[in-house]
């Protein structure tokens, strides 16, 4: 299981699935998705990402972001757009 995330600046942080969950939840809320559908999106994407990183000791944040956005585009493009909009404001 992944234990570290490598940030853009090269620093490492402990991998925290809750941070991913929170980010996806915020994008779902921003997109105005109904609660039940939002829970389904968060659950499915988090499940996929955890399987994706299972064999990695470390992973770059860009890989996580790309994986999440690919899944969001497939499941609910409005949530992917909300995620991107948030990134632009950071």
mmCIF file as gemmi writes it, N, C-alpha and C atoms, coordinates in Angstrom:
data_model
loop_
_atom_site.group_PDB
_atom_site.id
_atom_site.type_symbol
_atom_site.label_atom_id
_atom_site.label_alt_id
_atom_site.label_comp_id
_atom_site.label_asym_id
_atom_site.label_entity_id
_atom_site.label_seq_id
_atom_site.pdbx_PDB_ins_code
_atom_site.Cartn_x
_atom_site.Cartn_y
_atom_site.Cartn_z
_atom_site.occupancy
_atom_site.B_iso_or_equiv
_atom_site.pdbx_formal_charge
_atom_site.auth_seq_id
_atom_site.auth_asym_id
_atom_site.pdbx_PDB_model_num
ATOM 1 N N . UNK Axp A 1 ? 0.843 -1.188 0 1 0 ? 1 A 1
ATOM 2 C CA . UNK Axp A 1 ? 0 0 0 1 0 ? 1 A 1
ATOM 3 C C . UNK Axp A 1 ? 0.883 1.245 0 1 0 ? 1 A 1
ATOM 4 N N . UNK Axp A 2 ? 0.436 2.25 -0.689 1 0 ? 2 A 1
ATOM 5 C CA . UNK Axp A 2 ? 1.184 3.492 -0.764 1 0 ? 2 A 1
ATOM 6 C C . UNK Axp A 2 ? 1.302 4.116 0.614 1 0 ? 2 A 1
ATOM 7 N N . UNK Axp A 3 ? 2.507 4.537 0.946 1 0 ? 3 A 1
ATOM 8 C CA . UNK Axp A 3 ? 2.704 5.189 2.233 1 0 ? 3 A 1
ATOM 9 C C . UNK Axp A 3 ? 3.064 6.666 2.078 1 0 ? 3 A 1
ATOM 10 N N . UNK Axp A 4 ? 3.541 7.063 0.874 1 0 ? 4 A 1
ATOM 11 C CA . UNK Axp A 4 ? 3.919 8.461 0.672 1 0 ? 4 A 1
ATOM 12 C C . UNK Axp A 4 ? 3.397 8.995 -0.653 1 0 ? 4 A 1
ATOM 13 N N . UNK Axp A 5 ? 3.071 10.281 -0.629 1 0 ? 5 A 1
ATOM 14 C CA . UNK Axp A 5 ? 2.7 11.029 -1.821 1 0 ? 5 A 1
ATOM 15 C C . UNK Axp A 5 ? 3.826 12.016 -2.075 1 0 ? 5 A 1
ATOM 16 N N . UNK Axp A 6 ? 4.268 12.071 -3.324 1 0 ? 6 A 1
ATOM 17 C CA . UNK Axp A 6 ? 5.326 13.001 -3.701 1 0 ? 6 A 1
ATOM 18 C C . UNK Axp A 6 ? 4.666 14.24 -4.315 1 0 ? 6 A 1
ATOM 19 N N . UNK Axp A 7 ? 4.855 15.363 -3.663 1 0 ? 7 A 1
ATOM 20 C CA . UNK Axp A 7 ? 4.258 16.626 -4.095 1 0 ? 7 A 1
ATOM 21 C C . UNK Axp A 7 ? 5.023 17.198 -5.285 1 0 ? 7 A 1
ATOM 22 N N . UNK Axp A 8 ? 4.465 18.245 -5.907 1 0 ? 8 A 1
ATOM 23 C CA . UNK Axp A 8 ? 5.092 18.889 -7.063 1 0 ? 8 A 1
ATOM 24 C C . UNK Axp A 8 ? 6.514 19.357 -6.761 1 0 ? 8 A 1
ATOM 25 N N . UNK Axp A 9 ? 6.714 19.844 -5.547 1 0 ? 9 A 1
ATOM 26 C CA . UNK Axp A 9 ? 8.034 20.375 -5.183 1 0 ? 9 A 1
ATOM 27 C C . UNK Axp A 9 ? 9.03 19.291 -4.785 1 0 ? 9 A 1
ATOM 28 N N . UNK Axp A 10 ? 8.604 18.025 -4.863 1 0 ? 10 A 1
ATOM 29 C CA . UNK Axp A 10 ? 9.479 16.911 -4.534 1 0 ? 10 A 1
ATOM 30 C C . UNK Axp A 10 ? 9.396 16.455 -3.087 1 0 ? 10 A 1
ATOM 31 N N . UNK Axp A 11 ? 8.705 17.215 -2.258 1 0 ? 11 A 1
ATOM 32 C CA . UNK Axp A 11 ? 8.559 16.813 -0.857 1 0 ? 11 A 1
ATOM 33 C C . UNK Axp A 11 ? 7.61 15.623 -0.754 1 0 ? 11 A 1
ATOM 34 N N . UNK Axp A 12 ? 7.715 14.905 0.347 1 0 ? 12 A 1
ATOM 35 C CA . UNK Axp A 12 ? 6.868 13.735 0.574 1 0 ? 12 A 1
ATOM 36 C C . UNK Axp A 12 ? 5.962 13.974 1.77 1 0 ? 12 A 1
ATOM 37 N N . UNK Axp A 13 ? 4.758 13.46 1.651 1 0 ? 13 A 1
ATOM 38 C CA . UNK Axp A 13 ? 3.802 13.495 2.749 1 0 ? 13 A 1
ATOM 39 C C . UNK Axp A 13 ? 3.211 12.102 2.89 1 0 ? 13 A 1
ATOM 40 N N . UNK Axp A 14 ? 2.789 11.755 4.093 1 0 ? 14 A 1
ATOM 41 C CA . UNK Axp A 14 ? 2.127 10.459 4.255 1 0 ? 14 A 1
ATOM 42 C C . UNK Axp A 14 ? 0.862 10.403 3.391 1 0 ? 14 A 1
ATOM 43 N N . UNK Axp A 15 ? 0.632 9.26 2.802 1 0 ? 15 A 1
ATOM 44 C CA . UNK Axp A 15 ? -0.573 9.057 1.999 1 0 ? 15 A 1
ATOM 45 C C . UNK Axp A 15 ? -1.771 9.009 2.931 1 0 ? 15 A 1
ATOM 46 N N . UNK Axp A 16 ? -2.788 9.817 2.621 1 0 ? 16 A 1
ATOM 47 C CA . UNK Axp A 16 ? -3.98 9.906 3.463 1 0 ? 16 A 1
ATOM 48 C C . UNK Axp A 16 ? -5.223 9.809 2.581 1 0 ? 16 A 1
ATOM 49 N N . UNK Axp A 17 ? -5.857 8.623 2.533 1 0 ? 17 A 1
ATOM 50 C CA . UNK Axp A 17 ? -7.052 8.468 1.706 1 0 ? 17 A 1
ATOM 51 C C . UNK Axp A 17 ? -8.165 9.446 2.069 1 0 ? 17 A 1
ATOM 52 N N . UNK Axp A 18 ? -8.189 9.897 3.321 1 0 ? 18 A 1
ATOM 53 C CA . UNK Axp A 18 ? -9.232 10.84 3.735 1 0 ? 18 A 1
ATOM 54 C C . UNK Axp A 18 ? -9.096 12.169 2.987 1 0 ? 18 A 1
ATOM 55 N N . UNK Axp A 19 ? -7.878 12.571 2.684 1 0 ? 19 A 1
ATOM 56 C CA . UNK Axp A 19 ? -7.683 13.799 1.912 1 0 ? 19 A 1
ATOM 57 C C . UNK Axp A 19 ? -8.283 13.659 0.516 1 0 ? 19 A 1
ATOM 58 N N . UNK Axp A 20 ? -8.114 12.485 -0.078 1 0 ? 20 A 1
ATOM 59 C CA . UNK Axp A 20 ? -8.709 12.241 -1.394 1 0 ? 20 A 1
ATOM 60 C C . UNK Axp A 20 ? -10.225 12.286 -1.301 1 0 ? 20 A 1
ATOM 61 N N . UNK Axp A 21 ? -10.768 11.613 -0.289 1 0 ? 21 A 1
ATOM 62 C CA . UNK Axp A 21 ? -12.221 11.593 -0.087 1 0 ? 21 A 1
ATOM 63 C C . UNK Axp A 21 ? -12.758 13.019 0.041 1 0 ? 21 A 1
ATOM 64 N N . UNK Axp A 22 ? -12.094 13.823 0.853 1 0 ? 22 A 1
ATOM 65 C CA . UNK Axp A 22 ? -12.54 15.196 1.077 1 0 ? 22 A 1
ATOM 66 C C . UNK Axp A 22 ? -12.494 16.012 -0.21 1 0 ? 22 A 1
ATOM 67 N N . UNK Axp A 23 ? -11.444 15.859 -0.987 1 0 ? 23 A 1
ATOM 68 C CA . UNK Axp A 23 ? -11.329 16.591 -2.251 1 0 ? 23 A 1
ATOM 69 C C . UNK Axp A 23 ? -12.434 16.208 -3.227 1 0 ? 23 A 1
ATOM 70 N N . UNK Axp A 24 ? -12.707 14.933 -3.328 1 0 ? 24 A 1
ATOM 71 C CA . UNK Axp A 24 ? -13.77 14.467 -4.228 1 0 ? 24 A 1
ATOM 72 C C . UNK Axp A 24 ? -15.123 14.961 -3.731 1 0 ? 24 A 1
ATOM 73 N N . UNK Axp A 25 ? -15.356 14.894 -2.429 1 0 ? 25 A 1
ATOM 74 C CA . UNK Axp A 25 ? -16.616 15.37 -1.853 1 0 ? 25 A 1
ATOM 75 C C . UNK Axp A 25 ? -16.832 16.853 -2.145 1 0 ? 25 A 1
ATOM 76 N N . UNK Axp A 26 ? -15.782 17.647 -2.026 1 0 ? 26 A 1
ATOM 77 C CA . UNK Axp A 26 ? -15.905 19.081 -2.305 1 0 ? 26 A 1
ATOM 78 C C . UNK Axp A 26 ? -16.279 19.329 -3.761 1 0 ? 26 A 1
ATOM 79 N N . UNK Axp A 27 ? -15.665 18.585 -4.669 1 0 ? 27 A 1
ATOM 80 C CA . UNK Axp A 27 ? -15.975 18.744 -6.087 1 0 ? 27 A 1
ATOM 81 C C . UNK Axp A 27 ? -17.417 18.32 -6.371 1 0 ? 27 A 1
ATOM 82 N N . UNK Axp A 28 ? -17.862 17.25 -5.74 1 0 ? 28 A 1
ATOM 83 C CA . UNK Axp A 28 ? -19.239 16.77 -5.903 1 0 ? 28 A 1
ATOM 84 C C . UNK Axp A 28 ? -20.214 17.844 -5.425 1 0 ? 28 A 1
ATOM 85 N N . UNK Axp A 29 ? -19.931 18.404 -4.275 1 0 ? 29 A 1
ATOM 86 C CA . UNK Axp A 29 ? -20.805 19.444 -3.712 1 0 ? 29 A 1
ATOM 87 C C . UNK Axp A 29 ? -20.821 20.67 -4.618 1 0 ? 29 A 1
ATOM 88 N N . UNK Axp A 30 ? -19.639 21.092 -5.072 1 0 ? 30 A 1
ATOM 89 C CA . UNK Axp A 30 ? -19.535 22.259 -5.954 1 0 ? 30 A 1
ATOM 90 C C . UNK Axp A 30 ? -20.324 22.049 -7.244 1 0 ? 30 A 1
ATOM 91 N N . UNK Axp A 31 ? -20.358 20.814 -7.731 1 0 ? 31 A 1
ATOM 92 C CA . UNK Axp A 31 ? -21.074 20.509 -8.973 1 0 ? 31 A 1
ATOM 93 C C . UNK Axp A 31 ? -22.581 20.414 -8.767 1 0 ? 31 A 1
ATOM 94 N N . UNK Axp A 32 ? -23.025 20.422 -7.511 1 0 ? 32 A 1
ATOM 95 C CA . UNK Axp A 32 ? -24.46 20.372 -7.226 1 0 ? 32 A 1
ATOM 96 C C . UNK Axp A 32 ? -25.087 18.996 -7.435 1 0 ? 32 A 1
ATOM 97 N N . UNK Axp A 33 ? -24.307 17.961 -7.238 1 0 ? 33 A 1
ATOM 98 C CA . UNK Axp A 33 ? -24.793 16.587 -7.427 1 0 ? 33 A 1
ATOM 99 C C . UNK Axp A 33 ? -25.635 16.179 -6.218 1 0 ? 33 A 1
ATOM 100 N N . UNK Axp A 34 ? -26.701 15.438 -6.483 1 0 ? 34 A 1
ATOM 101 C CA . UNK Axp A 34 ? -27.559 14.933 -5.4 1 0 ? 34 A 1
ATOM 102 C C . UNK Axp A 34 ? -26.758 14.066 -4.445 1 0 ? 34 A 1
ATOM 103 N N . UNK Axp A 35 ? -27.187 14.048 -3.197 1 0 ? 35 A 1
ATOM 104 C CA . UNK Axp A 35 ? -26.441 13.384 -2.131 1 0 ? 35 A 1
ATOM 105 C C . UNK Axp A 35 ? -26.148 11.916 -2.439 1 0 ? 35 A 1
ATOM 106 N N . UNK Axp A 36 ? -27.155 11.148 -2.799 1 0 ? 36 A 1
ATOM 107 C CA . UNK Axp A 36 ? -26.96 9.712 -3.06 1 0 ? 36 A 1
ATOM 108 C C . UNK Axp A 36 ? -25.993 9.475 -4.214 1 0 ? 36 A 1
ATOM 109 N N . UNK Axp A 37 ? -26.161 10.239 -5.276 1 0 ? 37 A 1
ATOM 110 C CA . UNK Axp A 37 ? -25.258 10.106 -6.43 1 0 ? 37 A 1
ATOM 111 C C . UNK Axp A 37 ? -23.835 10.521 -6.027 1 0 ? 37 A 1
ATOM 112 N N . UNK Axp A 38 ? -23.741 11.558 -5.223 1 0 ? 38 A 1
ATOM 113 C CA . UNK Axp A 38 ? -22.44 12.016 -4.751 1 0 ? 38 A 1
ATOM 114 C C . UNK Axp A 38 ? -21.726 10.962 -3.927 1 0 ? 38 A 1
ATOM 115 N N . UNK Axp A 39 ? -22.454 10.303 -3.052 1 0 ? 39 A 1
ATOM 116 C CA . UNK Axp A 39 ? -21.863 9.239 -2.237 1 0 ? 39 A 1
ATOM 117 C C . UNK Axp A 39 ? -21.36 8.103 -3.114 1 0 ? 39 A 1
ATOM 118 N N . UNK Axp A 40 ? -22.132 7.78 -4.142 1 0 ? 40 A 1
ATOM 119 C CA . UNK Axp A 40 ? -21.741 6.719 -5.078 1 0 ? 40 A 1
ATOM 120 C C . UNK Axp A 40 ? -20.457 7.103 -5.826 1 0 ? 40 A 1
ATOM 121 N N . UNK Axp A 41 ? -20.389 8.339 -6.276 1 0 ? 41 A 1
ATOM 122 C CA . UNK Axp A 41 ? -19.2 8.802 -6.999 1 0 ? 41 A 1
ATOM 123 C C . UNK Axp A 41 ? -17.972 8.727 -6.102 1 0 ? 41 A 1
ATOM 124 N N . UNK Axp A 42 ? -18.089 9.254 -4.898 1 0 ? 42 A 1
ATOM 125 C CA . UNK Axp A 42 ? -16.955 9.248 -3.965 1 0 ? 42 A 1
ATOM 126 C C . UNK Axp A 42 ? -16.513 7.82 -3.681 1 0 ? 42 A 1
ATOM 127 N N . UNK Axp A 43 ? -17.45 6.955 -3.403 1 0 ? 43 A 1
ATOM 128 C CA . UNK Axp A 43 ? -17.139 5.564 -3.072 1 0 ? 43 A 1
ATOM 129 C C . UNK Axp A 43 ? -16.44 4.855 -4.239 1 0 ? 43 A 1
ATOM 130 N N . UNK Axp A 44 ? -16.965 4.991 -5.424 1 0 ? 44 A 1
ATOM 131 C CA . UNK Axp A 44 ? -16.4 4.308 -6.581 1 0 ? 44 A 1
ATOM 132 C C . UNK Axp A 44 ? -15.012 4.829 -6.945 1 0 ? 44 A 1
ATOM 133 N N . UNK Axp A 45 ? -14.848 6.129 -6.926 1 0 ? 45 A 1
ATOM 134 C CA . UNK Axp A 45 ? -13.553 6.692 -7.302 1 0 ? 45 A 1
ATOM 135 C C . UNK Axp A 45 ? -12.51 6.379 -6.248 1 0 ? 45 A 1
ATOM 136 N N . UNK Axp A 46 ? -12.864 6.491 -4.983 1 0 ? 46 A 1
ATOM 137 C CA . UNK Axp A 46 ? -11.908 6.171 -3.931 1 0 ? 46 A 1
ATOM 138 C C . UNK Axp A 46 ? -11.499 4.699 -4.001 1 0 ? 46 A 1
ATOM 139 N N . UNK Axp A 47 ? -12.453 3.829 -4.258 1 0 ? 47 A 1
ATOM 140 C CA . UNK Axp A 47 ? -12.155 2.403 -4.4 1 0 ? 47 A 1
ATOM 141 C C . UNK Axp A 47 ? -11.164 2.17 -5.537 1 0 ? 47 A 1
ATOM 142 N N . UNK Axp A 48 ? -11.41 2.814 -6.672 1 0 ? 48 A 1
ATOM 143 C CA . UNK Axp A 48 ? -10.51 2.662 -7.822 1 0 ? 48 A 1
ATOM 144 C C . UNK Axp A 48 ? -9.119 3.184 -7.505 1 0 ? 48 A 1
ATOM 145 N N . UNK Axp A 49 ? -9.035 4.345 -6.901 1 0 ? 49 A 1
ATOM 146 C CA . UNK Axp A 49 ? -7.73 4.945 -6.606 1 0 ? 49 A 1
ATOM 147 C C . UNK Axp A 49 ? -6.957 4.091 -5.609 1 0 ? 49 A 1
ATOM 148 N N . UNK Axp A 50 ? -7.626 3.575 -4.595 1 0 ? 50 A 1
ATOM 149 C CA . UNK Axp A 50 ? -6.937 2.732 -3.617 1 0 ? 50 A 1
ATOM 150 C C . UNK Axp A 50 ? -6.411 1.454 -4.267 1 0 ? 50 A 1
ATOM 151 N N . UNK Axp A 51 ? -7.158 0.888 -5.2 1 0 ? 51 A 1
ATOM 152 C CA . UNK Axp A 51 ? -6.667 -0.27 -5.946 1 0 ? 51 A 1
ATOM 153 C C . UNK Axp A 51 ? -5.493 0.121 -6.833 1 0 ? 51 A 1
ATOM 154 N N . UNK Axp A 52 ? -5.578 1.29 -7.429 1 0 ? 52 A 1
ATOM 155 C CA . UNK Axp A 52 ? -4.533 1.795 -8.317 1 0 ? 52 A 1
ATOM 156 C C . UNK Axp A 52 ? -3.198 1.972 -7.589 1 0 ? 52 A 1
ATOM 157 N N . UNK Axp A 53 ? -3.238 2.438 -6.352 1 0 ? 53 A 1
ATOM 158 C CA . UNK Axp A 53 ? -2.006 2.726 -5.604 1 0 ? 53 A 1
ATOM 159 C C . UNK Axp A 53 ? -1.55 1.574 -4.718 1 0 ? 53 A 1
ATOM 160 N N . UNK Axp A 54 ? -2.306 0.527 -4.69 1 0 ? 54 A 1
ATOM 161 C CA . UNK Axp A 54 ? -2.04 -0.586 -3.773 1 0 ? 54 A 1
ATOM 162 C C . UNK Axp A 54 ? -0.612 -1.12 -3.864 1 0 ? 54 A 1
ATOM 163 N N . UNK Axp A 55 ? -0.079 -1.225 -5.047 1 0 ? 55 A 1
ATOM 164 C CA . UNK Axp A 55 ? 1.249 -1.833 -5.207 1 0 ? 55 A 1
ATOM 165 C C . UNK Axp A 55 ? 2.385 -0.809 -5.224 1 0 ? 55 A 1
ATOM 166 N N . UNK Axp A 56 ? 2.062 0.451 -5.047 1 0 ? 56 A 1
ATOM 167 C CA . UNK Axp A 56 ? 3.075 1.513 -5.072 1 0 ? 56 A 1
ATOM 168 C C . UNK Axp A 56 ? 3.488 1.883 -3.65 1 0 ? 56 A 1
ATOM 169 N N . UNK Axp A 57 ? 4.766 2.055 -3.43 1 0 ? 57 A 1
ATOM 170 C CA . UNK Axp A 57 ? 5.251 2.546 -2.135 1 0 ? 57 A 1
ATOM 171 C C . UNK Axp A 57 ? 5.08 4.063 -2.059 1 0 ? 57 A 1
ATOM 172 N N . UNK Axp A 58 ? 5.331 4.722 -3.195 1 0 ? 58 A 1
ATOM 173 C CA . UNK Axp A 58 ? 5.188 6.167 -3.308 1 0 ? 58 A 1
ATOM 174 C C . UNK Axp A 58 ? 4.458 6.472 -4.61 1 0 ? 58 A 1
ATOM 175 N N . UNK Axp A 59 ? 3.742 7.594 -4.622 1 0 ? 59 A 1
ATOM 176 C CA . UNK Axp A 59 ? 3.053 8 -5.846 1 0 ? 59 A 1
ATOM 177 C C . UNK Axp A 59 ? 3.057 9.515 -5.947 1 0 ? 59 A 1
ATOM 178 N N . UNK Axp A 60 ? 3.18 10.008 -7.147 1 0 ? 60 A 1
ATOM 179 C CA . UNK Axp A 60 ? 3.168 11.451 -7.366 1 0 ? 60 A 1
ATOM 180 C C . UNK Axp A 60 ? 1.733 11.968 -7.327 1 0 ? 60 A 1
ATOM 181 N N . UNK Axp A 61 ? 1.581 13.181 -6.803 1 0 ? 61 A 1
ATOM 182 C CA . UNK Axp A 61 ? 0.244 13.764 -6.736 1 0 ? 61 A 1
ATOM 183 C C . UNK Axp A 61 ? -0.378 13.89 -8.126 1 0 ? 61 A 1
ATOM 184 N N . UNK Axp A 62 ? 0.443 14.139 -9.134 1 0 ? 62 A 1
ATOM 185 C CA . UNK Axp A 62 ? -0.085 14.269 -10.494 1 0 ? 62 A 1
ATOM 186 C C . UNK Axp A 62 ? -0.743 12.966 -10.959 1 0 ? 62 A 1
ATOM 187 N N . UNK Axp A 63 ? -0.142 11.832 -10.617 1 0 ? 63 A 1
ATOM 188 C CA . UNK Axp A 63 ? -0.74 10.544 -10.992 1 0 ? 63 A 1
ATOM 189 C C . UNK Axp A 63 ? -2.091 10.348 -10.306 1 0 ? 63 A 1
ATOM 190 N N . UNK Axp A 64 ? -2.157 10.716 -9.029 1 0 ? 64 A 1
ATOM 191 C CA . UNK Axp A 64 ? -3.43 10.614 -8.302 1 0 ? 64 A 1
ATOM 192 C C . UNK Axp A 64 ? -4.479 11.524 -8.929 1 0 ? 64 A 1
ATOM 193 N N . UNK Axp A 65 ? -4.089 12.759 -9.175 1 0 ? 65 A 1
ATOM 194 C CA . UNK Axp A 65 ? -5.003 13.735 -9.763 1 0 ? 65 A 1
ATOM 195 C C . UNK Axp A 65 ? -5.516 13.249 -11.112 1 0 ? 65 A 1
ATOM 196 N N . UNK Axp A 66 ? -4.607 12.803 -11.962 1 0 ? 66 A 1
ATOM 197 C CA . UNK Axp A 66 ? -4.995 12.34 -13.299 1 0 ? 66 A 1
ATOM 198 C C . UNK Axp A 66 ? -5.946 11.153 -13.217 1 0 ? 66 A 1
ATOM 199 N N . UNK Axp A 67 ? -5.675 10.231 -12.319 1 0 ? 67 A 1
ATOM 200 C CA . UNK Axp A 67 ? -6.537 9.057 -12.17 1 0 ? 67 A 1
ATOM 201 C C . UNK Axp A 67 ? -7.933 9.48 -11.718 1 0 ? 67 A 1
ATOM 202 N N . UNK Axp A 68 ? -7.99 10.368 -10.74 1 0 ? 68 A 1
ATOM 203 C CA . UNK Axp A 68 ? -9.283 10.838 -10.235 1 0 ? 68 A 1
ATOM 204 C C . UNK Axp A 68 ? -10.047 11.572 -11.33 1 0 ? 68 A 1
ATOM 205 N N . UNK Axp A 69 ? -9.376 12.477 -12.034 1 0 ? 69 A 1
ATOM 206 C CA . UNK Axp A 69 ? -10.057 13.235 -13.081 1 0 ? 69 A 1
ATOM 207 C C . UNK Axp A 69 ? -10.525 12.344 -14.234 1 0 ? 69 A 1
ATOM 208 N N . UNK Axp A 70 ? -9.738 11.351 -14.597 1 0 ? 70 A 1
ATOM 209 C CA . UNK Axp A 70 ? -10.179 10.405 -15.635 1 0 ? 70 A 1
ATOM 210 C C . UNK Axp A 70 ? -11.471 9.714 -15.209 1 0 ? 70 A 1
ATOM 211 N N . UNK Axp A 71 ? -11.51 9.277 -13.962 1 0 ? 71 A 1
ATOM 212 C CA . UNK Axp A 71 ? -12.709 8.617 -13.45 1 0 ? 71 A 1
ATOM 213 C C . UNK Axp A 71 ? -13.893 9.578 -13.38 1 0 ? 71 A 1
ATOM 214 N N . UNK Axp A 72 ? -13.64 10.798 -12.931 1 0 ? 72 A 1
ATOM 215 C CA . UNK Axp A 72 ? -14.724 11.779 -12.852 1 0 ? 72 A 1
ATOM 216 C C . UNK Axp A 72 ? -15.272 12.109 -14.233 1 0 ? 72 A 1
ATOM 217 N N . UNK Axp A 73 ? -14.393 12.244 -15.206 1 0 ? 73 A 1
ATOM 218 C CA . UNK Axp A 73 ? -14.847 12.515 -16.575 1 0 ? 73 A 1
ATOM 219 C C . UNK Axp A 73 ? -15.773 11.412 -17.067 1 0 ? 73 A 1
ATOM 220 N N . UNK Axp A 74 ? -15.448 10.196 -16.712 1 0 ? 74 A 1
ATOM 221 C CA . UNK Axp A 74 ? -16.257 9.056 -17.146 1 0 ? 74 A 1
ATOM 222 C C . UNK Axp A 74 ? -17.579 8.977 -16.382 1 0 ? 74 A 1
ATOM 223 N N . UNK Axp A 75 ? -17.522 9.182 -15.081 1 0 ? 75 A 1
ATOM 224 C CA . UNK Axp A 75 ? -18.711 9.025 -14.238 1 0 ? 75 A 1
ATOM 225 C C . UNK Axp A 75 ? -19.617 10.247 -14.227 1 0 ? 75 A 1
ATOM 226 N N . UNK Axp A 76 ? -19.02 11.415 -14.099 1 0 ? 76 A 1
ATOM 227 C CA . UNK Axp A 76 ? -19.797 12.649 -13.915 1 0 ? 76 A 1
ATOM 228 C C . UNK Axp A 76 ? -18.94 13.853 -14.313 1 0 ? 76 A 1
ATOM 229 N N . UNK Axp A 77 ? -18.946 14.206 -15.597 1 0 ? 77 A 1
ATOM 230 C CA . UNK Axp A 77 ? -18.085 15.285 -16.087 1 0 ? 77 A 1
ATOM 231 C C . UNK Axp A 77 ? -18.253 16.617 -15.352 1 0 ? 77 A 1
ATOM 232 N N . UNK Axp A 78 ? -19.428 16.894 -14.84 1 0 ? 78 A 1
ATOM 233 C CA . UNK Axp A 78 ? -19.625 18.163 -14.127 1 0 ? 78 A 1
ATOM 234 C C . UNK Axp A 78 ? -18.774 18.223 -12.857 1 0 ? 78 A 1
ATOM 235 N N . UNK Axp A 79 ? -18.529 17.075 -12.25 1 0 ? 79 A 1
ATOM 236 C CA . UNK Axp A 79 ? -17.687 17.03 -11.052 1 0 ? 79 A 1
ATOM 237 C C . UNK Axp A 79 ? -16.225 17.245 -11.454 1 0 ? 79 A 1
ATOM 238 N N . UNK Axp A 80 ? -15.821 16.674 -12.561 1 0 ? 80 A 1
ATOM 239 C CA . UNK Axp A 80 ? -14.455 16.898 -13.061 1 0 ? 80 A 1
ATOM 240 C C . UNK Axp A 80 ? -14.244 18.387 -13.335 1 0 ? 80 A 1
ATOM 241 N N . UNK Axp A 81 ? -15.241 19.032 -13.906 1 0 ? 81 A 1
ATOM 242 C CA . UNK Axp A 81 ? -15.134 20.464 -14.189 1 0 ? 81 A 1
ATOM 243 C C . UNK Axp A 81 ? -15.06 21.271 -12.891 1 0 ? 81 A 1
ATOM 244 N N . UNK Axp A 82 ? -15.82 20.875 -11.89 1 0 ? 82 A 1
ATOM 245 C CA . UNK Axp A 82 ? -15.772 21.562 -10.594 1 0 ? 82 A 1
ATOM 246 C C . UNK Axp A 82 ? -14.385 21.418 -9.972 1 0 ? 82 A 1
ATOM 247 N N . UNK Axp A 83 ? -13.791 20.239 -10.09 1 0 ? 83 A 1
ATOM 248 C CA . UNK Axp A 83 ? -12.436 19.993 -9.568 1 0 ? 83 A 1
ATOM 249 C C . UNK Axp A 83 ? -11.453 20.94 -10.254 1 0 ? 83 A 1
ATOM 250 N N . UNK Axp A 84 ? -11.517 20.999 -11.578 1 0 ? 84 A 1
ATOM 251 C CA . UNK Axp A 84 ? -10.606 21.859 -12.333 1 0 ? 84 A 1
ATOM 252 C C . UNK Axp A 84 ? -10.799 23.343 -12.003 1 0 ? 84 A 1
ATOM 253 N N . UNK Axp A 85 ? -12.05 23.739 -11.84 1 0 ? 85 A 1
ATOM 254 C CA . UNK Axp A 85 ? -12.336 25.131 -11.48 1 0 ? 85 A 1
ATOM 255 C C . UNK Axp A 85 ? -11.727 25.485 -10.143 1 0 ? 85 A 1
ATOM 256 N N . UNK Axp A 86 ? -11.809 24.57 -9.2 1 0 ? 86 A 1
ATOM 257 C CA . UNK Axp A 86 ? -11.2 24.803 -7.886 1 0 ? 86 A 1
ATOM 258 C C . UNK Axp A 86 ? -9.687 24.944 -8.012 1 0 ? 86 A 1
ATOM 259 N N . UNK Axp A 87 ? -9.068 24.093 -8.81 1 0 ? 87 A 1
ATOM 260 C CA . UNK Axp A 87 ? -7.628 24.153 -9.005 1 0 ? 87 A 1
ATOM 261 C C . UNK Axp A 87 ? -7.181 25.504 -9.568 1 0 ? 87 A 1
ATOM 262 N N . UNK Axp A 88 ? -7.998 26.057 -10.441 1 0 ? 88 A 1
ATOM 263 C CA . UNK Axp A 88 ? -7.651 27.341 -11.058 1 0 ? 88 A 1
ATOM 264 C C . UNK Axp A 88 ? -7.69 28.481 -10.052 1 0 ? 88 A 1
ATOM 265 N N . UNK Axp A 89 ? -8.473 28.343 -9.006 1 0 ? 89 A 1
ATOM 266 C CA . UNK Axp A 89 ? -8.572 29.398 -7.998 1 0 ? 89 A 1
ATOM 267 C C . UNK Axp A 89 ? -7.48 29.296 -6.945 1 0 ? 89 A 1
ATOM 268 N N . UNK Axp A 90 ? -6.789 28.153 -6.887 1 0 ? 90 A 1
ATOM 269 C CA . UNK Axp A 90 ? -5.72 27.959 -5.893 1 0 ? 90 A 1
ATOM 270 C C . UNK Axp A 90 ? -4.48 28.703 -6.27 1 0 ? 90 A 1
